[in-house]
Amino acid sequence: MLTKNLLSLILPLLLVVGPAWGATIDLAGALQSAVTNRPLAEAARQQAEAARHQAGAAKSYLLPQVTVAENFAITDEPGNSMFMKLNQERLSLAGADLNHPPATRDFETRLTLQQALYNPDLSYGYRQAQKGADAAAASALWSEDRIAFAAFSAYLDLQQAHAALAWAQSSHREALEVFRVASERREAGTGLKADALRAKVFLAEAQRRLVTVQNDLAIAKQRFALALGTPEADVDIAAPLTPDLFRGLAPAATLERADLQALSLQSQAAELAYRQSKAAYLPRAGLQASYALHDSATPFGADGNGWSVGASLSWDLFDGFRRGETKARAAALKRALDAQRLDATREARLQVEVARRRAEEARLNLTTAKEALAAAEEGNSLTLDRYQAGLANLSDLLGTQSALERGRMAVVQAEAGLLLALGNIRFQDGTFLKTFLPQEVNP
């Protein structure tokens, strides 16, 4: 009878046991995989790369611009016809009907060089683009920080799922033992049928809980793989993390968050934009030079040739107050970015302080949970001995067993909570990736 009942309860569990684990990865490997393979990290890096090329394009306007052009024209207009022949060095007035010339063709090959001598828009534009590229690079680093911390959190979730499975398996074994003892006492005539039924219900609940944590473990593995940027991989953690991971790590003296650095660089770019708007009241100067070939029959021919060099100076004296409005707009944007950076800095400092307080709270929770678990284990052992000796009823035993299960789960959750809280301190002060993957930050 006992064997039949046990098989009926255990057999479903054997059918839901999953396959063996796949490859394993440690924390450093997990963080490296996340920042390398996550599409969000790649998107941020490509945005930084685009900003860098934009800065390069802005710099190119400071260099000479050289163009070559080939133009063709045909006309019988007297003036244009005469100048075409003159450029081709074929003009002859003897016997020519200047008022009614024949159609004249001209192939013009012109090489032109232009160089800005003084144009604040170009220099300030390049410096703004460079600050924008630096800000995009800082934003990419912050994206990697967030992605790495998400992978750390997923690592802890999977670690907690493994611990929960061990807890559920232990609880199931103990529920089996309670059911065995209750069944034996009933068969021996010293126990009640109601006690055996309650023990069977208790075992069924332990079985249901075990199936749930097995599913939770499978889901945690999938989320972990997704956090690593390899959603199709079958990957597991190599080893559980402990609070010793953070031992000896001194708190950061200042905030080193890349998102605050990006805001600072954006503010500097806004300052350059404001200075550019002030420089709009200054003149612009440039240099132009060209060399031209003219031919009446073939492209790139050389019946005649010539060169020219010139300089230009322009100065907008009145533009309908456009420059004044642009200057006011630039000043407002600069103030807005300064205010945004100040608010973000204050918020980051608060987040660091909250993270530190939560870490102290999590450390105390873990100590309390371990003490409660030790008491629950001793109480359950004593009650089980008393029940087997007929000195305690099943309700007392099931009560201590439930307290033991809650205590085990509380320790699992408290350990994961402490690790997450300690990691959150490093994330909030901007040193998480520098601490656990320094080669990624400083290659």
Buried (B, 14 or more C-beta within 10 A) or exposed (E): EEEEBBEEBEEEBEEEEEEEEEEEBEBEBBBBBBBBBBEBBBEBBEBBBEBBEBBEEBBEBEEEEEEEEEEEEEBEEBEBBBBBBEBBEBBEEEEBEEEEBEEBBBBBBBBBBBBBEEBBBBBBBBBBBBBBBBBBBBBBBBBBBBBBBBBBBBBBBBBBBBBBBEBBBBBBEBBBBBBBBBBBBBEEEEBEEEBBEBBBEBBBBBBEBBBEBBEBBEEBBBBBBBBBBBEEBEBBBBEBBEBEBBEEEEEBEEBBBBBBBBBBBBBBBBBBBBBBBBBBBEEBBBBBBBBBBBBBEEEEBEBBBEEEEEEEEEEEEEEEEEBEEBBEEBBEBBEEBBEEBEEBBEEBEEBBEBBBEBBEEBBEBBEEBBEBBEEBBEBBEEBBEBBBEEEBBBEBBBBBBBBBBBBBBBBBBBBBBBBBBBBBBBBBBBBBBBBBBEEBBEE
